[in-house]
């Protein structure tokens, strides 16, 4: 590729002068030039990106599955495993005088599980924010907003739908993982 036709890294999608000097403008999708053009000398500028309802398609070389997304999907596994481990009930034990005393271990275990669940929830919101930044840097126009990270399953579903719009070769795998985590959580809560 001719170096004069390349754009610097992390240039957001938009209309730019044709690097070949035709006097027309071409659409840069964040990773490369598309075939879409408009004549800046005679035509009114297009309202927005030429493709996909305002979200230009991204090439297959763009990484859209971040480590932050995988952290959001993995954190429920940690809390489910921890919950299952501490669900083992500890029976009371006998003091030296033969009287039965309640064991404080189950209450402490429940407090630990609650603490881990709260920390995991906060971490999922932070990971949603970092993932949102990742997608914006990758060239996704209007990525699914990070504030939906307060409802992590909704964030994963919305994010996956947006990614499918800009990269049709991506998959529904994150949604399948989120659904599997919900099912595993329901099963573990029934024990």
Z-matrix of the N, CA and C atoms (Angstrom, degrees):
N
C 1 1.446
C 2 1.520 1 108.15
N 3 1.309 2 116.12 1 141.19
C 4 1.458 3 122.66 2 179.19
C 5 1.528 4 109.56 3 -69.60
N 6 1.352 5 119.38 4 126.57
C 7 1.461 6 121.11 5 -178.32
C 8 1.520 7 113.14 6 -57.65
N 9 1.326 8 118.71 7 -24.72
C 10 1.462 9 120.23 8 -179.54
C 11 1.523 10 112.09 9 -71.04
N 12 1.337 11 117.69 10 -16.86
C 13 1.458 12 120.54 11 -179.85
C 14 1.521 13 112.30 12 -97.16
N 15 1.294 14 118.46 13 0.11
C 16 1.455 15 121.59 14 -179.85
C 17 1.514 16 110.38 15 -91.22
N 18 1.329 17 116.01 16 147.68
C 19 1.466 18 121.82 17 176.26
C 20 1.523 19 107.47 18 -105.98
N 21 1.338 20 117.49 19 154.27
C 22 1.464 21 119.97 20 176.09
C 23 1.528 22 110.90 21 -62.33
N 24 1.322 23 115.70 22 156.69
C 25 1.459 24 121.13 23 179.78
C 26 1.527 25 110.45 24 -61.58
N 27 1.314 26 116.68 25 145.29
C 28 1.460 27 125.65 26 175.48
C 29 1.521 28 113.62 27 65.78
N 30 1.348 29 118.18 28 27.18
C 31 1.459 30 120.21 29 171.21
C 32 1.523 31 106.35 30 -80.39
N 33 1.348 32 117.89 31 125.80
C 34 1.462 33 119.06 32 -177.73
C 35 1.528 34 111.47 33 -67.31
N 36 1.302 35 114.81 34 160.35
C 37 1.458 36 120.56 35 179.54
C 38 1.526 37 110.14 36 -61.48
N 39 1.338 38 116.08 37 145.39
C 40 1.457 39 119.99 38 178.10
C 41 1.514 40 112.01 39 169.77
N 42 1.349 41 115.23 40 177.64
C 43 1.453 42 122.16 41 177.75
C 44 1.521 43 109.20 42 -87.91
N 45 1.333 44 116.71 43 130.54
C 46 1.462 45 122.37 44 -179.02
C 47 1.531 46 108.44 45 -136.47
N 48 1.353 47 116.63 46 156.98
C 49 1.468 48 118.47 47 176.09
C 50 1.533 49 110.40 48 -58.55
N 51 1.320 50 114.36 49 140.44
C 52 1.464 51 120.36 50 179.81
C 53 1.527 52 108.92 51 -59.08
N 54 1.333 53 118.21 52 121.98
C 55 1.462 54 120.42 53 -178.40
C 56 1.530 55 113.37 54 -64.55
N 57 1.338 56 117.25 55 -16.93
C 58 1.463 57 118.98 56 179.08
C 59 1.524 58 111.73 57 -82.61
N 60 1.352 59 117.26 58 -4.47
C 61 1.457 60 121.25 59 176.15
C 62 1.512 61 114.70 60 82.14
N 63 1.323 62 118.73 61 25.34
C 64 1.467 63 121.57 62 -178.22
C 65 1.520 64 112.75 63 -76.49
N 66 1.310 65 117.79 64 -11.71
C 67 1.457 66 120.88 65 -176.42
C 68 1.519 67 112.82 66 86.66
N 69 1.311 68 116.98 67 -4.95
C 70 1.461 69 122.19 68 176.98
C 71 1.518 70 108.26 69 -95.93
N 72 1.328 71 116.24 70 167.60
C 73 1.460 72 120.43 71 174.19
C 74 1.515 73 108.37 72 -106.11
N 75 1.326 74 116.03 73 147.09
C 76 1.465 75 121.52 74 178.43
C 77 1.519 76 108.37 75 -121.34
N 78 1.336 77 115.00 76 157.94
C 79 1.461 78 120.84 77 179.83
C 80 1.523 79 109.44 78 -91.21
N 81 1.346 80 115.64 79 123.33
C 82 1.473 81 123.16 80 172.97
C 83 1.511 82 105.77 81 -97.75
N 84 1.347 83 118.74 82 119.65
C 85 1.460 84 121.13 83 -175.18
C 86 1.523 85 113.58 84 -89.03
N 87 1.299 86 117.52 85 10.27
C 88 1.460 87 121.41 86 -179.07
C 89 1.514 88 111.78 87 101.86
N 90 1.350 89 116.10 88 -20.94
C 91 1.466 90 119.75 89 179.53
C 92 1.523 91 112.31 90 -129.48
N 93 1.333 92 116.82 91 -20.79
C 94 1.459 93 119.77 92 -178.81
C 95 1.512 94 111.02 93 -172.34
N 96 1.312 95 116.05 94 170.10
C 97 1.461 96 122.09 95 179.12
C 98 1.517 97 109.67 96 -79.63
N 99 1.333 98 116.19 97 135.98
C 100 1.465 99 120.65 98 173.21
C 101 1.519 100 107.66 99 -95.09
N 102 1.292 101 118.23 100 177.94
C 103 1.456 102 121.90 101 178.81
C 104 1.520 103 113.29 102 -83.90
N 105 1.329 104 117.65 103 -0.71
C 106 1.458 105 121.22 104 -176.41
C 107 1.519 106 110.70 105 -78.16
N 108 1.341 107 115.51 106 131.48
C 109 1.460 108 121.26 107 -178.42
C 110 1.519 109 109.92 108 -136.38
N 111 1.324 110 116.22 109 159.47
C 112 1.463 111 121.48 110 167.97
C 113 1.512 112 108.34 111 -147.45
N 114 1.331 113 114.54 112 148.86
C 115 1.461 114 120.59 113 -177.03
C 116 1.523 115 108.79 114 -88.05
N 117 1.310 116 116.28 115 107.08
C 118 1.465 117 121.95 116 -176.75
C 119 1.521 118 111.57 117 -67.73
N 120 1.332 119 117.54 118 -19.59
C 121 1.469 120 120.69 119 -177.22
C 122 1.525 121 112.78 120 -81.65
N 123 1.338 122 117.14 121 -27.93
C 124 1.460 123 118.03 122 -172.90
C 125 1.524 124 114.85 123 -125.20
N 126 1.312 125 118.08 124 -19.30
C 127 1.464 126 120.58 125 -174.85
C 128 1.518 127 110.40 126 -112.91
N 129 1.331 128 115.62 127 153.16
C 130 1.462 129 120.40 128 173.29
C 131 1.531 130 108.07 129 -69.40
N 132 1.321 131 117.39 130 145.53
C 133 1.465 132 118.36 131 -179.01
C 134 1.521 133 111.94 132 -65.31
N 135 1.306 134 116.88 133 145.68
C 136 1.470 135 119.77 134 175.89
C 137 1.526 136 109.80 135 -61.19
N 138 1.314 137 115.37 136 149.71
C 139 1.457 138 120.53 137 -177.75
C 140 1.517 139 111.28 138 -65.47
N 141 1.280 140 118.04 139 -38.49
C 142 1.458 141 120.39 140 -176.53
C 143 1.507 142 111.09 141 -155.21
N 144 1.307 143 116.10 142 -163.39
C 145 1.453 144 120.82 143 178.87
C 146 1.525 145 111.01 144 -59.61
N 147 1.293 146 117.19 145 150.80
C 148 1.450 147 120.64 146 -174.87
C 149 1.516 148 115.28 147 -78.00
N 150 1.310 149 117.72 148 -15.54
C 151 1.457 150 119.93 149 -171.22
C 152 1.521 151 112.80 150 -120.40
N 153 1.304 152 116.73 151 150.68
C 154 1.440 153 124.32 152 161.28
C 155 1.520 154 114.50 153 58.99
N 156 1.300 155 118.63 154 44.88
C 157 1.453 156 121.08 155 174.71
C 158 1.510 157 113.69 156 59.67
N 159 1.291 158 118.28 157 37.81
C 160 1.451 159 120.56 158 177.91
C 161 1.517 160 114.43 159 96.58
N 162 1.286 161 118.11 160 -3.44
C 163 1.461 162 121.47 161 177.33
C 164 1.526 163 108.30 162 -118.52
N 165 1.320 164 116.92 163 107.92
C 166 1.465 165 118.58 164 -179.20
C 167 1.527 166 111.09 165 -67.97
N 168 1.316 167 114.81 166 148.02
C 169 1.459 168 120.21 167 176.86
C 170 1.526 169 109.69 168 -69.46
N 171 1.313 170 115.45 169 142.24
C 172 1.459 171 121.29 170 178.01
C 173 1.520 172 109.11 171 -105.89
N 174 1.301 173 115.51 172 151.24
C 175 1.457 174 120.87 173 -179.52
C 176 1.518 175 112.13 174 -71.70
N 177 1.334 176 116.28 175 163.16
C 178 1.463 177 120.25 176 -179.05
C 179 1.531 178 113.18 177 -67.39
N 180 1.339 179 118.35 178 -16.02
C 181 1.454 180 120.70 179 -179.42
C 182 1.535 181 111.99 180 -77.71
N 183 1.334 182 118.32 181 -12.35
C 184 1.465 183 121.95 182 -178.32
C 185 1.524 184 108.60 183 -80.22
N 186 1.335 185 115.72 184 124.85
C 187 1.470 186 121.25 185 179.29
C 188 1.526 187 109.05 186 -81.64
N 189 1.329 188 116.76 187 114.99
C 190 1.457 189 120.92 188 -177.70
C 191 1.524 190 113.02 189 -108.37
N 192 1.328 191 117.24 190 -7.41
C 193 1.461 192 120.45 191 177.09
C 194 1.519 193 107.88 192 -105.03
N 195 1.319 194 115.21 193 103.94
C 196 1.461 195 121.39 194 -173.91
C 197 1.527 196 111.30 195 -88.90
N 198 1.329 197 116.70 196 162.34
C 199 1.468 198 119.34 197 173.77
C 200 1.524 199 111.21 198 -63.77
N 201 1.320 200 117.16 199 -23.07
C 202 1.465 201 120.63 200 179.10
C 203 1.527 202 110.25 201 -69.68
N 204 1.326 203 117.04 202 -38.96
C 205 1.464 204 120.37 203 176.01
C 206 1.522 205 110.21 204 -63.16
N 207 1.335 206 116.74 205 -44.82
C 208 1.469 207 119.10 206 -179.10
C 209 1.522 208 110.79 207 -65.18
N 210 1.334 209 118.19 208 -31.37
C 211 1.468 210 120.78 209 175.96
C 212 1.525 211 109.77 210 -66.65
N 213 1.331 212 116.84 211 -43.05
C 214 1.471 213 120.39 212 177.79
C 215 1.526 214 110.24 213 -58.48
N 216 1.326 215 116.86 214 -39.81
C 217 1.459 216 120.84 215 -178.79
C 218 1.525 217 112.89 216 -75.86
N 219 1.343 218 117.44 217 -27.20
C 220 1.471 219 120.43 218 -176.25
C 221 1.527 220 113.26 219 -87.59
N 222 1.307 221 118.31 220 -27.32
C 223 1.470 222 120.11 221 -175.86
C 224 1.533 223 114.17 222 -58.21
N 225 1.335 224 119.67 223 -39.17
C 226 1.466 225 117.96 224 176.61
C 227 1.524 226 113.40 225 -60.83
N 228 1.324 227 117.51 226 -30.28
C 229 1.466 228 120.01 227 178.23
C 230 1.525 229 109.69 228 -62.21
N 231 1.310 230 116.90 229 -42.43
C 232 1.468 231 121.17 230 179.73
C 233 1.519 232 110.28 231 -60.66
N 234 1.332 233 117.23 232 -47.48
C 235 1.466 234 119.30 233 -178.03
C 236 1.529 235 111.63 234 -68.51
N 237 1.322 236 117.50 235 -35.27
C 238 1.469 237 119.80 236 178.62
C 239 1.524 238 110.31 237 -66.57
N 240 1.317 239 117.32 238 -44.09
C 241 1.472 240 120.41 239 179.12
C 242 1.525 241 110.48 240 -63.75
N 243 1.317 242 116.51 241 -44.63
C 244 1.463 243 120.42 242 179.27
C 245 1.521 244 110.59 243 -61.94
N 246 1.309 245 117.46 244 -41.28
C 247 1.458 246 121.56 245 178.07
C 248 1.523 247 111.02 246 -62.82
N 249 1.342 248 117.07 247 -43.27
C 250 1.461 249 120.10 248 179.76
C 251 1.526 250 111.91 249 -65.48
N 252 1.329 251 116.42 250 -38.50
C 253 1.464 252 119.95 251 -179.82
C 254 1.516 253 110.81 252 -63.72
N 255 1.323 254 116.54 253 -42.10
C 256 1.460 255 119.60 254 -175.67
C 257 1.512 256 113.99 255 -88.93
N 258 1.322 257 117.71 256 2.57
C 259 1.460 258 119.82 257 175.79
C 260 1.530 259 112.20 258 -77.06
N 261 1.315 260 115.28 259 -11.19
C 262 1.458 261 117.81 260 177.47
C 263 1.525 262 107.77 261 -65.03
N 264 1.283 263 115.94 262 117.77
C 265 1.460 264 118.15 263 -177.12
C 266 1.525 265 108.82 264 -78.91
N 267 1.306 266 113.85 265 139.51
C 268 1.459 267 120.97 266 179.25
C 269 1.515 268 107.43 267 -103.97
N 270 1.311 269 116.27 268 119.25
C 271 1.467 270 120.09 269 -179.66
C 272 1.526 271 109.97 270 -71.58
N 273 1.303 272 115.13 271 159.59
C 274 1.465 273 119.83 272 177.43
C 275 1.522 274 110.81 273 -62.12
N 276 1.287 275 117.80 274 163.71
C 277 1.456 276 121.62 275 178.57
C 278 1.517 277 108.98 276 -127.32
N 279 1.315 278 116.75 277 163.68
C 280 1.461 279 121.70 278 -175.20
C 281 1.520 280 110.58 279 -99.55
N 282 1.317 281 113.45 280 136.27
C 283 1.459 282 119.25 281 173.81
C 284 1.522 283 108.79 282 -76.86
N 285 1.321 284 116.23 283 176.67
C 286 1.459 285 121.36 284 -179.56
C 287 1.515 286 112.56 285 -62.79
N 288 1.331 287 117.88 286 -27.17
C 289 1.462 288 120.05 287 -178.57
C 290 1.522 289 112.97 288 -88.99
N 291 1.329 290 118.11 289 3.88
C 292 1.456 291 121.95 290 175.59
C 293 1.512 292 113.90 291 93.09
N 294 1.325 293 118.05 292 -7.38
C 295 1.467 294 118.90 293 179.51
C 296 1.531 295 109.08 294 -80.96
N 297 1.318 296 114.83 295 148.17
C 298 1.464 297 119.51 296 -178.51
C 299 1.530 298 109.10 297 -88.24
N 300 1.328 299 116.42 298 135.41
C 301 1.460 300 122.33 299 -179.71
C 302 1.521 301 108.43 300 -121.82
N 303 1.311 302 115.00 301 141.16
C 304 1.463 303 118.99 302 179.62
C 305 1.525 304 109.63 303 -70.28
N 306 1.297 305 114.67 304 140.15
C 307 1.467 306 120.88 305 178.36
C 308 1.530 307 108.40 306 -87.24
N 309 1.322 308 118.15 307 127.06
C 310 1.466 309 119.83 308 -179.59
C 311 1.533 310 113.67 309 -77.85
N 312 1.310 311 118.26 310 -4.65
C 313 1.463 312 121.25 311 -176.08
C 314 1.535 313 113.74 312 -58.68
N 315 1.349 314 119.62 313 -44.72
C 316 1.471 315 117.64 314 -179.98
C 317 1.536 316 113.22 315 -61.12
N 318 1.307 317 117.66 316 -39.36
C 319 1.471 318 120.05 317 179.51
C 320 1.521 319 110.53 318 -66.88
N 321 1.326 320 116.34 319 -39.40
C 322 1.467 321 119.75 320 178.37
C 323 1.534 322 110.41 321 -67.45
N 324 1.328 323 116.24 322 -38.80
C 325 1.456 324 120.19 323 178.56
C 326 1.529 325 110.53 324 -64.53
N 327 1.332 326 116.87 325 -41.27
C 328 1.463 327 120.66 326 178.76
C 329 1.529 328 110.61 327 -63.59
N 330 1.314 329 117.11 328 -39.56
C 331 1.473 330 120.63 329 178.04
C 332 1.526 331 110.27 330 -65.59
N 333 1.330 332 117.72 331 -39.98
C 334 1.461 333 121.44 332 178.54
C 335 1.531 334 110.79 333 -64.06
N 336 1.323 335 116.69 334 -44.41
C 337 1.461 336 120.68 335 178.63
C 338 1.519 337 109.86 336 -61.86
N 339 1.329 338 118.26 337 -44.08
C 340 1.469 339 121.43 338 179.01
C 341 1.525 340 110.70 339 -61.23
N 342 1.327 341 117.15 340 -41.54
C 343 1.464 342 121.17 341 178.69
C 344 1.527 343 111.05 342 -62.40
N 345 1.327 344 116.53 343 -45.36
C 346 1.468 345 121.16 344 -179.69
C 347 1.529 346 110.38 345 -64.60
N 348 1.323 347 117.84 346 -38.28
C 349 1.460 348 121.03 347 178.86
C 350 1.527 349 110.10 348 -64.15
N 351 1.333 350 117.90 349 -43.54
C 352 1.468 351 121.09 350 179.75
C 353 1.534 352 110.37 351 -65.38
N 354 1.329 353 117.06 352 -45.06
C 355 1.464 354 120.29 353 178.85
C 356 1.533 355 110.28 354 -62.55
N 357 1.323 356 117.49 355 -40.83
C 358 1.467 357 121.18 356 178.50
C 359 1.521 358 111.15 357 -63.19
N 360 1.316 359 116.39 358 -40.24
C 361 1.467 360 120.73 359 179.77
C 362 1.527 361 110.42 360 -63.33
N 363 1.329 362 116.89 361 -46.95
C 364 1.469 363 120.82 362 178.60
C 365 1.530 364 109.40 363 -62.17
N 366 1.314 365 116.89 364 -41.81
C 367 1.460 366 120.93 365 179.69
C 368 1.536 367 111.36 366 -63.68
N 369 1.328 368 117.69 367 -36.08
C 370 1.461 369 119.99 368 177.87
C 371 1.526 370 111.33 369 -64.93
N 372 1.337 371 117.33 370 -38.20
C 373 1.470 372 120.10 371 177.60
C 374 1.531 373 109.89 372 -65.23
N 375 1.334 374 117.02 373 -43.34
C 376 1.466 375 121.09 374 178.48
C 377 1.530 376 110.17 375 -63.35
N 378 1.319 377 117.39 376 -41.29
C 379 1.462 378 120.73 377 178.70
C 380 1.525 379 111.06 378 -66.37
N 381 1.335 380 118.15 379 -34.69
C 382 1.467 381 120.74 380 176.68
C 383 1.529 382 109.77 381 -63.95
N 384 1.322 383 117.53 382 -40.74
C 385 1.466 384 120.80 383 177.28
C 386 1.529 385 110.95 384 -62.81
N 387 1.331 386 116.15 385 -46.59
C 388 1.468 387 120.04 386 179.91
C 389 1.534 388 111.21 387 -64.42
N 390 1.331 389 116.87 388 -37.87
C 391 1.460 390 121.29 389 178.00
C 392 1.526 391 110.27 390 -65.62
N 393 1.326 392 116.98 391 -40.13
C 394 1.467 393 122.18 392 177.67
C 395 1.529 394 110.14 393 -59.66
N 396 1.339 395 116.78 394 -44.14
C 397 1.465 396 120.69 395 176.74
C 398 1.529 397 110.78 396 -62.91
N 399 1.324 398 116.51 397 -42.06
C 400 1.471 399 122.11 398 179.19
C 401 1.533 400 110.12 399 -56.87
N 402 1.339 401 116.82 400 -47.72
C 403 1.457 402 120.75 401 -178.55
C 404 1.523 403 111.14 402 -65.02
N 405 1.326 404 117.49 403 -40.25
C 406 1.465 405 120.45 404 179.09
C 407 1.525 406 110.41 405 -62.83
N 408 1.332 407 116.95 406 -42.19
C 409 1.468 408 120.78 407 178.40
C 410 1.526 409 111.89 408 -67.36
N 411 1.330 410 116.51 409 -28.44
C 412 1.469 411 120.45 410 179.74
C 413 1.524 412 111.61 411 -76.88
N 414 1.331 413 117.42 412 -8.25
C 415 1.456 414 120.65 413 177.35
C 416 1.513 415 114.94 414 104.57
N 417 1.338 416 118.22 415 7.22
C 418 1.460 417 120.52 416 177.88
C 419 1.529 418 107.87 417 -74.56
N 420 1.318 419 115.74 418 121.39
C 421 1.459 420 121.09 419 177.91
C 422 1.528 421 107.89 420 -80.56
N 423 1.311 422 116.78 421 127.11
C 424 1.470 423 124.32 422 -178.71
C 425 1.535 424 112.04 423 52.44
N 426 1.340 425 117.60 424 64.42
C 427 1.471 426 118.59 425 176.53
C 428 1.531 427 110.13 426 -63.90
N 429 1.307 428 116.13 427 157.96
C 430 1.468 429 121.11 428 179.21
C 431 1.515 430 108.56 429 -55.80
N 432 1.320 431 116.89 430 130.84
C 433 1.463 432 120.52 431 -169.26
C 434 1.527 433 112.34 432 -66.41
N 435 1.329 434 114.64 433 139.54
C 436 1.461 435 122.16 434 -176.73
C 437 1.520 436 112.63 435 -63.62
N 438 1.335 437 119.06 436 -26.34
C 439 1.466 438 120.54 437 -176.92
C 440 1.527 439 112.21 438 -61.44
N 441 1.333 440 116.20 439 -21.04
C 442 1.462 441 118.65 440 174.12
C 443 1.521 442 110.91 441 -67.92
N 444 1.331 443 117.59 442 -7.60
C 445 1.461 444 121.19 443 175.37
C 446 1.516 445 112.28 444 -61.74
N 447 1.353 446 117.48 445 -17.87
C 448 1.464 447 119.77 446 174.24
C 449 1.520 448 110.91 447 -68.52
N 450 1.319 449 116.21 448 -18.69
C 451 1.468 450 123.48 449 170.90
C 452 1.531 451 105.68 450 -121.79
N 453 1.336 452 117.33 451 81.95
C 454 1.472 453 120.60 452 -168.82
C 455 1.525 454 115.39 453 -54.61
N 456 1.313 455 118.31 454 -37.89
C 457 1.460 456 119.61 455 -179.66
C 458 1.530 457 110.18 456 -66.44
N 459 1.325 458 116.83 457 -39.84
C 460 1.466 459 120.73 458 177.76
C 461 1.530 460 109.45 459 -63.96
N 462 1.341 461 116.53 460 -40.54
C 463 1.462 462 119.24 461 179.36
C 464 1.534 463 110.54 462 -61.60
N 465 1.321 464 116.87 463 -45.83
C 466 1.472 465 120.46 464 -178.55
C 467 1.533 466 110.46 465 -62.45
N 468 1.328 467 117.56 466 -42.08
C 469 1.469 468 120.70 467 -179.92
C 470 1.529 469 110.28 468 -65.94
N 471 1.335 470 117.12 469 -49.79
C 472 1.461 471 120.40 470 -178.84
C 473 1.509 472 112.52 471 -62.63
N 474 1.319 473 115.70 472 -41.65
C 475 1.464 474 120.81 473 179.45
C 476 1.524 475 110.23 474 -62.07
N 477 1.325 476 116.51 475 -43.70
C 478 1.460 477 120.74 476 -178.80
C 479 1.532 478 110.91 477 -64.28
N 480 1.320 479 117.78 478 -39.14
C 481 1.462 480 120.94 479 178.96
C 482 1.526 481 110.35 480 -64.18
N 483 1.338 482 117.78 481 -43.13
C 484 1.467 483 120.96 482 178.38
C 485 1.529 484 110.17 483 -63.81
N 486 1.329 485 116.75 484 -44.05
C 487 1.468 486 119.99 485 179.95
C 488 1.524 487 110.55 486 -62.67
N 489 1.326 488 118.19 487 -37.28
C 490 1.459 489 120.72 488 177.04
C 491 1.531 490 111.54 489 -65.05
N 492 1.326 491 117.17 490 -30.01
C 493 1.469 492 120.06 491 178.29
C 494 1.526 493 111.72 492 -70.17
N 495 1.335 494 116.65 493 -36.03
C 496 1.467 495 119.11 494 -176.34
C 497 1.523 496 112.64 495 -95.25
N 498 1.318 497 117.11 496 -14.51
C 499 1.455 498 121.18 497 179.63
C 500 1.534 499 108.84 498 -143.93
N 501 1.313 500 116.95 499 85.34
C 502 1.464 501 120.16 500 -176.67
C 503 1.522 502 114.33 501 -58.45
N 504 1.319 503 118.00 502 -16.44
C 505 1.464 504 119.76 503 179.58
C 506 1.523 505 112.19 504 -82.84
N 507 1.348 506 117.85 505 -6.88
C 508 1.463 507 119.50 506 177.93
C 509 1.524 508 109.04 507 -74.62
N 510 1.342 509 116.57 508 178.51
C 511 1.455 510 118.86 509 -172.10
C 512 1.527 511 111.86 510 -130.34
N 513 1.313 512 114.25 511 174.57
C 514 1.460 513 122.56 512 176.52
C 515 1.531 514 111.48 513 -87.77
N 516 1.311 515 118.21 514 11.61
C 517 1.464 516 121.80 515 -175.43
C 518 1.531 517 113.28 516 -54.32
N 519 1.343 518 120.78 517 -43.58
C 520 1.469 519 118.84 518 178.37
C 521 1.532 520 112.78 519 -60.03
N 522 1.333 521 117.26 520 -37.80
C 523 1.464 522 119.49 521 177.91
C 524 1.521 523 110.07 522 -65.73
N 525 1.335 524 116.89 523 -41.35
C 526 1.466 525 120.51 524 178.15
C 527 1.529 526 110.53 525 -61.29
N 528 1.338 527 117.24 526 -40.00
C 529 1.468 528 120.54 527 177.56
C 530 1.522 529 110.94 528 -64.07
N 531 1.330 530 116.99 529 -43.07
C 532 1.471 531 120.63 530 179.79
C 533 1.523 532 110.68 531 -62.85
N 534 1.319 533 117.35 532 -41.91
C 535 1.464 534 120.89 533 178.55
C 536 1.523 535 110.53 534 -65.98
N 537 1.332 536 117.11 535 -39.81
C 538 1.467 537 120.58 536 177.80
C 539 1.529 538 110.81 537 -62.47
N 540 1.337 539 117.18 538 -38.93
C 541 1.467 540 120.48 539 178.65
C 542 1.525 541 111.11 540 -66.21
N 543 1.325 542 117.24 541 -39.08
C 544 1.465 543 120.48 542 177.36
C 545 1.521 544 109.85 543 -63.71
N 546 1.325 545 116.98 544 -44.57
C 547 1.468 546 120.48 545 179.17
C 548 1.524 547 111.05 546 -63.77
N 549 1.327 548 117.17 547 -43.29
C 550 1.467 549 120.45 548 179.18
C 551 1.523 550 110.98 549 -64.23
N 552 1.328 551 117.15 550 -37.76
C 553 1.460 552 120.72 551 177.41
C 554 1.533 553 111.01 552 -64.57
N 555 1.340 554 116.80 553 -42.32
C 556 1.459 555 120.09 554 179.07
C 557 1.534 556 111.00 555 -64.65
N 558 1.316 557 115.82 556 -40.17
C 559 1.462 558 119.44 557 178.79
C 560 1.519 559 110.52 558 -65.54
N 561 1.328 560 117.36 559 -43.73
C 562 1.474 561 119.52 560 -179.04
C 563 1.522 562 111.12 561 -67.62
N 564 1.325 563 118.20 562 -30.99
C 565 1.475 564 120.39 563 178.91
C 566 1.508 565 111.91 564 -74.33
N 567 1.327 566 117.60 565 -20.06
C 568 1.467 567 120.21 566 -179.84
C 569 1.532 568 111.81 567 -82.09
N 570 1.322 569 117.60 568 -10.10
C 571 1.466 570 119.27 569 179.67
C 572 1.486 571 111.24 570 -79.11
